[in-house]
Amino acid sequence: MKVNLEYLEGKLESLDGEELMKIKDNINCLFQHCIQALGEDHPIRVVNALQTLCALIRGVHQKNKSTSGFDIINMLMGFDKAELCMKNLMESLDSLLCAEGSESLKSLCLKLLLCLVTVTDNISQNTILEYVMINSIFEAILQILSHPPSRREHGYDAVVLLALLVNYRKYESVNPYIVKLSIVDDEATLNGMGLVIAQALSEYNRQYKDKEEEHQSGFFSALTNMVGSMFIADAHEKISVQTNEAILLALYEAVHLNRNFITVLAQSHPEMGLVTAPVSPAPTTPATPLGTTPPSSDVISAVELPLDADVQTSNLLITFLKYSSIVMQDTKDEHRLHSGKLCLIILTCIAEDQYANAFLHDDNMNFRVNLHRMPMRHRKKAADKNLPCRPLVCAVLDLMVEFIVTHMMKEFPMDLYIRCIQVVHKLLCYQKKCRVRLHYTWRELWSVLRLSTNAGQWKEAASKVTHALVNIRAIINHFNPKIESYAAVNHISQLSEEQVLEVVRANYDTLTLKLQDGLDQYERYSEQHKEAAFFKELVRSISTNVRRNLAFHTLSQEVLLKEFSTIS
């Protein structure tokens, strides 16, 4: 019999606490029968069992208000049978995910697990997850990510599920998923995870670019030319695509916990937006907002085509920097603020890593990184073709400078500013330590000094910064007159680099600088002590989004019912 998910959930929701307690034995019995049915040979019975379990878990949780006074585990399974029930359930799901069976069936297993993890807003209060910790499905998730066919079908759900499981009571107890993720060193698995993340971020970038091009053509463009650019900022805010904090959290956990994953950031792949889809037809999913919804699987298969000499190569880091440049433009919206902050935290972790710094500063790894820049009245949009090919650290610095110079607002985002400066500081520390001289235009970065002369909330902090730049001012004040004098004496209107260098060398001995100690030292990033509250709130938001996107149509899986239309 086909499971009527809406009826089952609706019926459970319509009962009050007392009425639900009266049918507790029936719910326990149905839950246990479903778990037994997962071991059946007939796929349609397994499908029905998985769907019924989804309905029971969601339906009972919807009744779990503080006033109802019943325990979820007791209501679903009974305290005495819970341990065995959950052991059998997790073992069955593990077997189904690792078997050579139906891809649709595996998809439903992952949907059930996502349903189980996200039924409470605060996943750390979901006591059923204790059994998911004890009976780990970590290896099954890795298997999905390491095999291209299963990754194309289920990679997105698998990565989001892993990111959520890693965040279960991460500050209160030993979470086995954290421990296991931190020591993964299998190249195929890590690359698989990187490809899934890169694809989801690329899809966001593509959707944004499409919307941006829509805005720049047709009626809107004509209107802008007529009225002028006075409303350009308001118009730009409308170019918004729903951000994807779930996939960003997965990237953060991988970068933060697993040092081996850092190598994946630099793995080259074709520029995803430019690669054409393969000739053979691939399954597609309906167009949906990207909040926590996987991109269509045909695009993922396109990513894994061999590199083409005519296609601009990219990597996960470049894709991430482009994503960051979009979400960091407008941080007024809560989701974009969360995304922007998380992007900066990820960059902080990257900027602290020795290996990451090595490839960021590598002169042999040059890329054109087309970051999105906020439209502003006083500057034109840079043409893509004029982009220089530079080491990746230049793109990171460009992104930090771009944020700093485009967010001079009354409600000053001090927290994000500090994070930008910290990323720049960590990169400079590496350059000093490894004696790397970067060809970069620093002028834009050192102009935030205006704040120290204005009477405002941050005048004191800006004055401290100005005071800290005493050496830079001393250098300017010492050499400027000398350079001007040299030009006047020699009747030269514009000095060459060599002539300026000659003046500097001749007058260096008379320059007095203040000794600064500890400038190349910094406090390393610590999640638990500084960012715990942010991550708790972020995971709560992601959990709510995932739950909302697990709609009836994704759980009922019409494809499954067609695939297993009869019991043989």
N, C-alpha and C positions, 0 to 999 in steps of 0.2 A: 504493500500500500504506500502511496505517495504521502510524504510527511507534510502536514499543513502547519508550517512554521508560525504564520501569523495567528492562526487559531490557538495553537498551543501557548504561545507567549501571552496572547491577549487574555486567555482563560486564567492563567496563573496571575496575571496582573490584576484581574478583576476581583480576585479573592482577597479578603482581609486577613490579618495575621492569624486569627483563631481558625478560620476556615482552612487556611493553608496547613496549619498544624494537624488538622483532622485527616488530611490526605498525605501526611508525611510518609507513611508506610508505602503508599502507592507510588510516590515519587522515588523513594529509595529502591523499590522493586524495579521500576522502569529504568532507572539509572543503571542498575546492575545488569539488567537484561541487555541494555544497549552495549555495555562494555563486553559482555559475552559475545554479542553478535559481531563485534569487530574482528573476531577470529574466524568467522564464517568464510566458506569458499565462494559464496555467491556475492558478487560485488554490489548488487542492488540492496541487499540486506545491510552491508557495511555502510553504504551511502545513507540509508534511512537511519541507521544507528547514529552516525556522525551528526546528521541534521537534528535528530531528536535531542542529542546531548547539548547541542548549541542552544536549542529552544529552552531546555530545562535550566541550564546555567544562567542564561540571560533572564529568563522569566522569574526565577527564584531571587536573583540578585536585585531585580527591579523592586521587589517587595521588601528588600532589606533596609528599611529606614530605621532610624534610631529608636523609633517608637515600637517597632514590631517585636523586638526582644527575642528573636530566634537566631540560632547559629547556622550559617550557610552550609558548613560541612555536614552538620547533623541533618539538616533538611534535605540535602541532596543524596547523601550516602549512609548516614548514621555513623556515630562516633566509632562504634565497635568494628565496622567494616571499612572505614575510610582508607586506612593504610593499604589494605589489600586491593581495594577498588582502584585507587589511584596508581598503584604499582602496575596492575593489569592494564589500565587505560594507557599509561605512558609507554609501556612495553609494546602494546598493539600499535600505537601511533608511530613509535620508532620503527617497527617492522614495516608498516605501510609506507613510510617515507623513504626507507632504504631499499625496498623491494623493486623488482623490475616491472611493477604493475602500471595501472592507469595513471596518467599524469593528472587527470581531472580529480581522481581520488586523492592523490597527494595534495593537490590544491585545497581540497576540502579539509584535509587533516591540518594543514597550516592555518586555515581559517578558524577551525575549532580551537587551536592553540592560541591564536590571537584573541579570539573571543574569551577564552579562559583567563588570559593575562590582563585584559582591559576592562573586565566587568566592573571594577572599582576605579574611581578617578585616581586615587592614590594607590598605585600598584603594591606599595609596601604594606598596605593594610589588607591585602588579598591573601588570607591564610592558606588558601588552596595551593598557592605557589610554593609553599614549603615542600609539597610532594613533587613539584616540578624541579625543585633544587635537588632533592634526594634521588629522583629517577631521571637523570639528565638525558636530554635529547640533543646535546651539543654536537656530538659526532654526526648525527643525522643532518643537522644544519650545515656542517662543514662538507658533508658528502654532496649535498645539493649545490653548494657554491663551487665545488671543485670540478663538477661535470658540466660541460657547456650545454647539453640539451636540457638538463633539469634546471640549470641556472637561468636559462632563457625563460622557462615557464614559471619558476617559483623563486628566483633569486631575490626579487624585491620583498616579498612576504618574509622570506627567511632572514634577510638582513634586518628588517624592522623588528621581527620577533626577537632576534638575538640582542638588538640594542635595548629592548624593553626588559628582557630577562636579566641583562647585566645590571640594570638599575633597581632590581628588587632588593631592598634593605641593604644597599651597598655600604652604608656607613655604620650599620649596627651589627652585622654578622659577616661571616666568611661566605661569600657568594661564589659557588663553584664555577659559574659561567665567566666571572671576572678572571679567576685563576687560570682557567683553560684558555681563554682568549689571549691572555698575556704571553702564553708560551707557544702559540701556533707558529710553526716555521715552514709549513708546506707551501711551496711557491704557487702551485695551482689554486689552492684554496684562497690565499691572500690576493692573488691576481683576480680571482673570480669575484671576491668581495669588492675589490677596487672597481671592476668593470660595472657591477650593479650600481654602485654609488655614482660613478662617472656618468652612466647612462641617465639616471634620474635627474642629476644636476644639469646635464646637457639638454634634457627635455625641457626643463624649466627655462634655461637660457634661450632655447629655440622659440618657445611660446612667447617669451618676453620680446624677442626680436621681431617676431611676426606682428605682435600688437603694436610695437613701435613703428614698424613700416606702414601699418594701417593708418596710424595717426599722422604720419608724414605725407600721406597721399590724399588725393581727392578733396572733399569739401573742407576738411579740417585744415589742410595746408593752405587752401585758398583763403579761408577765414583768418588764419594767422597772418598771412601777408597783408590782408586788408586792415585788420585792427592793430597790427603790430604785435610785439612780444610781451605786452603787459600782463597777459594771463598765462604765460608759458608754464609757470610753476604749477598752477592749478590743473592745467591740461595734462602735464606730465604725471601728476599723481594718479590720473585715471588709467595710466598704462600699468596696471598691476596684475600680476599672476599670483595665485595663491602659493605662499611659500611652503617649503617642505622640510619642517623641522625634524621629522622622523629620520629621514635619510642623512641629514646633517648630524644628528645625534650618533648615528651609526659610524659616520666618518670620524667624529670626535673620539668615540670609544676605541676605534681601531688605532688612531694616531696616538692617543694618550696611553693606552694599555700595552700596545704591541710594537716594540721597536723595529721588528722585522717588516711591519707594514709601511714604514717610512720609504723603503725601496720601491714600493708600489706607486707612490706619488709621482715618481719620475719615469715610470714605464710608458714608452711611447705607444700611441694608438692613433688611427686617423682622426682628423677633426670631424666629430660626429655629425655636425650639421651639414657637412659637405659630402658625406658618403652616400652613394645611392644604395637602395635596398637590393638584396639578392634577387636573382631572376625567379627562383622557385617561390611559389606562394607560401606565405607564413601566416599563422593565425593572428588576428588583430582583436583588440578589445575596444569597446565603445569609448568615445572621447569623454573624459571626465576631468574635473578639476584635480590638480596635482597635490592637494593637501597631504594625503597619505595614500594616494591611489597609485598603483604601479603604472609605468608607461607601457605602451603596447610592446609585445614581445618581438614583433618584426623589426623594430628599431634596434633592439639589443643584438639581434643576430647580425644586423648590418655593421655594428661596431666591431665584430670579430672577423671582418674581412681582412685579408693580408694588406700590408701597407702599400700604398700607391705612390710612386715618385711624384705625381702631379698634385697630390693632395697634401695640404698643410698638416704636418704631424702635430699632435697635441699630447697631453697627458692629464692625469687626474688633478694635479696641482693647478694647471692652467684652467681647466674646466671649473674648478673650485674658486679660483681667483675671479673669473668672469661672473660666477654666481654671486660672490661676495660683493662685487662692484655694483650689482643690481640692487640687492637687498639693503646695502648700506646707504643707498642714495636717500631713502625716505625711512626714517626710524620712528615716525609718529605712530604708526599702527603697531599694536602690541606684538603681533606675530613677526613682523619685520624687525622690530626691536630685538626680540628674542633671537631671530636668525642672525642679525648683525652682530650681536654680542657673542653668539656661539662661533661665528666665523672668526672673530678676533681671538677668541680663546684657542681655537684650532691653530691659528697662525702663531699664537704665543708658544704653543707646544712645538710647532715646527721650527720656530726661530731659536729654540733652546737645544735642538738636536744637532749633534756634531755631524752626522752623516747627511742630514737634510741640508745643513749649511754648505757642506762640500759640493753637493750638486746644484744648489742655488747659485753659488758663486763660480761655478765651473765655466771657464771661457769657451770650452768646446761644446757646451750645451746652450745654444742661443735660440731663442724663439721670438716670434712676433705675438705679443699678447694684447688683444684688442679689448681693453677694459671699457665698460660703459661709464660715460662721464655725464654728470648731471647738467642739463641744459641751463646755462646762465646767461644773463644779458650781456656781460662784458667779455665773453669769449665765444669763438666759433667752435663748432664740433670738428675735431681732428679727423682728417680723412684716413680710412683704414690703410690705404696703400702707402701712406707716409710713415707707417710704424717702423721703427728700427728693429733689427734683430739683436737682442741683448741677452745676457745671463738672466735667469729667472728672478734673482734677487731684485733686479730693477723693477720688475712688475709688482713685486710685493711692496717695495718702497713707493711706487707710483700710487698703489691702492691706499696706502696709509696717508700719503700727502693729499690725495684726492679727498679723503674723508675730512682731514683737518681743515682744508681750505674751503670746503663747501658746507660746513655745518656751524658757521658763525651765527648762531641764533640766540634769541633772548633766553630761552630755556636751554641753557648750555648743556649738552650731553657729556658732562665731565668724565663719567665712568668710561665711556667709549673712547674719549680723547686720551685718557691715561693709558688705556690698553694699546692704542695706536702708537703712542710714544714708547711704550715698553717694547713693542715688537721692533721698532726702529733701533732702540737702544741695544737690544740683544743682537741684532744683526751687526751693528757697529762694533760691539764687543768682540764678535767673531772676527771681523775684518782687522781689528787691532791685534788680536792674539795671533792670527795667521798671516799678518802683514799683507792683506789684500787691499790694493788700491782700486777703488771702483770708479769707472768713468760715469758719473751721474751728476745731474744738475741739482745742486742742493739748495739753490736760492729760494725756491717756493717754500721749502720746509722751515727755513729760519725767519720767515716774515711774520708769525703769530704774535709778535712783540707789541703791536698796537694796543692790546688790552691793558698794558701797564700804564698807559697815559690816559685811559678813560676811567671815569668814576663809575665803577660797576661792581657786581658781586664778586668777580674774580680778579679784581685789581691787585690784591695782595699776593695771590698765587702767581699772577703774571709778573709782578715785580720781582718775586723770588727767582723766576726763570731768567728775567733780564739780568739780574745780579749775577746769576750763575754763568752767564755768557760774557763775563768780564774779559776773558782772554780773547774771545772773538772780536770784541769791541776794541781791545788794546791793539790787536793786529791791524784792524782797519784804520784806526786813528794814527798808528805809527807809519804805515806804509803809504796811505793815500797821499799825504803831502809830498813824500819823497818821489812818488811816481809822477805827480803833477809837476814838480820841480824839474825832474829829468826831462819830461816832455817839453817844458817851456824853454829850458836851456838848449835843447837839441832841435827846437822848432819842429816837433813831431806832433801831429794832431791825434794820431791813434797808434799806441804802442803795440808791437807784436808780443806774442807769448814769451819769446826768448828775451826781449828787452825788459819786460816786467820781471822775469826771473832774475835777470842781471841786477836790477834794482834791489830785489828782495835779498839776494846773496850779499850785496855790498852793505846792506843796512841791518842784517840779521843780528849782528853782535850787540847792537844798541837797543834791541827789543827786550822789554821786561815783561815776563809773564808770571802769573800767580800759579804756584804748584797746586794741582788738584789731585787728591788721593781717592782711590776706590771708584773712579769713574767706569772702570771696566768690570765692576762687580755688580751683580743684580740678584734679587731674590727669586729663586726658582718657583715656577707655577705649582700651586697646591690646590687641588679640587676640594678636598674634604674640609679644610680650614677656612677657605675663602668663598667657595662657590656652591656649597651644599644647598643653600636656600634657592639659588637660581635653578639648579638642576632638578630639584624636587618640583618646582613650579613648572618647569619646561616639560618634564616627563608626564606630569598631570595633564597638561594641555595636549601632548601627543597621544596619550592614552584615550582621552575623550574623542580626539579626531579619528583615531583608528576604529574605535567602537562605532562611531557615527557612520564611517564608510563601510563597515561590515553589514551592509544593508541586506534585506531579505533576498533580493535578486542575486546577490553574490553567494549567499548561503544555499539557496534552493537549487542553484546549478542545473539549469535546464539541459545543459550539455550532458551532464551526468545521466540524467534520466533517459535521454535519447541513446546514450552509449550503452546503458544497461537496461534496455527497455523490457527485457524478459528474463526470468530466472530459468536457466537451462537445466 
